[in-house]
Amino acid sequence: MKTIKKTNLTTSGQAFSLRSILSVAFVTLMIMTGFHSAARAQDTIVPPFTQESAIAKLKINESVWNTRDPEKIAALYGPDAEWRDRTNIIKGRAAIIAYLKAQFAKETDFKISKEVWGAKLSKNAIRFEEEWKNAKTGQWYHSYGVEVVLFDDKGIIIERFASINDKPIKSSERSIN
């Protein structure tokens, strides 16, 4: 049996595997062409993650979250996924959908921006910012948070633990496009 040597490409002193580069290229093509199928994209980027493949996976995640569609967002998570979000502990995809429907009814004009802080094997550490308007009061908020997510071997999120802080802002202070 012939063995294939794994080749790394180097840019600015950082090594990138061909798999990582292709993953990022695939996600970029999906975003440019408007193809955002979470199910299809989930199948293409799986653990173990490199920093680059984690970034590509997160771009899909961020794009799906910005649809504000609870069913599409919940599809990123396993059927028995566990969540900690602010003061809520949620278990299961159905509970995630119910939680997000209620959350988006309270938090209108929701927009999120995410950044990978670190990736190791099947875990990612993520920093994020959200902006949203309280549906009852009209007050805008900028929320800051960190989350740790654990993926199964198929690239589906099975655990999400988030810590989020909300800061009231003026509409003119919004910064997420």
C-alpha positions in Angstrom: 0.0 0.0 0.0 1.4 3.4 -1.0 1.5 6.0 1.8 0.8 9.6 1.1 2.9 12.1 3.0 0.8 14.9 4.5 2.0 18.2 3.1 1.7 21.6 4.8 1.8 24.9 3.1 3.4 27.8 4.9 2.3 31.4 4.8 3.8 34.1 7.1 5.3 31.4 9.3 2.1 29.5 9.9 1.5 26.0 8.6 -1.8 25.2 6.9 -2.8 21.7 5.8 -4.3 21.3 2.4 -7.5 20.0 4.1 -7.8 23.3 6.0 -7.2 25.4 2.9 -9.8 23.5 1.0 -12.3 23.8 3.8 -11.9 27.5 3.9 -12.1 27.7 0.1 -15.3 25.7 0.2 -17.0 27.9 2.8 -15.9 31.0 0.9 -17.5 29.7 -2.3 -20.7 28.8 -0.4 -20.9 32.3 1.1 -20.2 34.0 -2.2 -22.8 32.0 -4.1 -25.4 32.3 -1.4 -25.4 28.6 -0.5 -26.0 28.3 3.2 -27.3 24.8 3.8 -26.3 24.0 7.3 -26.8 20.3 6.9 -24.6 20.1 3.8 -21.9 22.3 5.3 -21.9 20.5 8.6 -20.9 17.3 6.8 -17.9 18.9 5.2 -15.9 20.3 8.1 -15.5 17.8 10.9 -13.1 17.3 13.9 -10.2 17.2 14.6 -10.2 21.0 13.9 -7.3 23.2 13.0 -7.5 26.9 13.6 -8.4 27.3 9.9 -11.1 24.6 9.7 -12.6 26.0 13.0 -12.8 29.4 11.4 -14.5 27.9 8.3 -17.0 26.0 10.5 -17.7 29.2 12.5 -18.4 31.2 9.4 -21.2 28.7 8.6 -22.4 28.9 12.2 -22.5 32.7 12.2 -24.3 32.8 8.9 -27.0 30.5 10.1 -27.4 32.4 13.4 -27.9 35.6 11.4 -30.9 34.1 9.6 -32.7 34.3 13.0 -34.5 31.1 12.1 -34.7 28.8 15.2 -35.1 25.6 13.1 -32.1 26.3 11.0 -30.0 27.3 14.0 -31.1 24.2 15.9 -30.0 22.0 13.0 -26.4 22.9 13.9 -26.9 21.1 17.2 -27.4 17.5 18.0 -30.9 16.1 19.0 -29.7 15.8 22.6 -27.4 18.9 22.6 -26.9 20.6 26.0 -26.8 24.4 26.3 -26.0 26.9 28.9 -27.1 30.4 27.8 -27.1 33.3 30.3 -29.1 31.8 33.2 -30.8 29.1 31.1 -29.9 25.4 30.9 -31.4 23.8 27.8 -31.3 20.2 26.6 -32.4 18.9 23.2 -33.1 20.4 19.8 -36.8 20.9 20.5 -36.0 22.9 23.6 -33.4 24.9 21.7 -36.0 25.8 19.0 -38.6 26.9 21.7 -35.9 28.9 23.5 -34.8 30.7 20.4 -38.4 31.5 19.3 -39.0 33.2 22.6 -35.6 34.9 22.6 -36.0 36.3 19.1 -39.5 37.5 19.9 -37.9 39.6 22.8 -34.7 40.5 20.9 -35.6 42.0 17.6 -33.1 43.0 14.9 -30.7 40.4 16.3 -27.2 40.3 14.6 -24.2 38.3 15.7 -20.4 38.4 14.9 -18.2 35.5 16.0 -14.5 34.9 16.3 -12.6 31.7 17.0 -10.2 32.1 19.9 -9.0 28.6 19.9 -9.6 25.2 18.4 -8.4 21.8 19.7 -9.6 18.5 18.4 -13.4 18.6 18.8 -13.7 21.8 20.9 -13.8 25.4 19.9 -13.5 28.5 22.1 -15.4 31.4 20.6 -15.8 35.1 21.3 -18.9 36.8 20.1 -20.8 40.1 20.0 -24.5 40.4 19.5 -26.7 43.5 18.9 -30.4 43.5 19.4 -33.4 45.7 20.3 -35.7 44.9 23.2 -39.1 44.4 21.6 -41.0 46.0 24.5 -38.9 49.0 25.3 -37.1 49.7 22.1 -33.7 49.8 24.0 -30.7 48.6 22.0 -28.2 46.2 23.5 -24.7 45.1 22.7 -24.0 41.7 24.2 -20.5 40.3 24.7 -19.9 36.7 25.3 -17.7 33.6 25.1 -18.8 30.1 24.4 -17.1 26.7 24.4 -18.6 24.2 22.0 -18.0 20.5 21.7 -18.6 18.7 18.4 -19.3 15.0 17.7 -17.3 13.2 15.0 -19.8 14.3 12.3 -19.2 18.0 13.1 -22.5 18.5 14.9 -22.5 20.6 18.1 -23.4 18.5 21.2 -22.5 20.9 24.0 -22.6 24.7 24.1 -21.7 26.6 27.2 -22.0 30.4 26.9 -21.4 33.3 29.2 -23.1 36.5 28.0 -23.2 40.1 29.3 -25.6 42.7 28.0 -24.8 46.4 27.7 -27.5 49.0 26.9 -26.4 51.2 23.9 -27.9 54.0 21.8 -29.0 53.1 18.3 -26.1 55.3 17.0 -23.6 53.1 18.9 -24.4 50.0 16.9 -21.3 48.5 15.4 -22.2 45.1 13.9 -23.2 45.4 10.2 
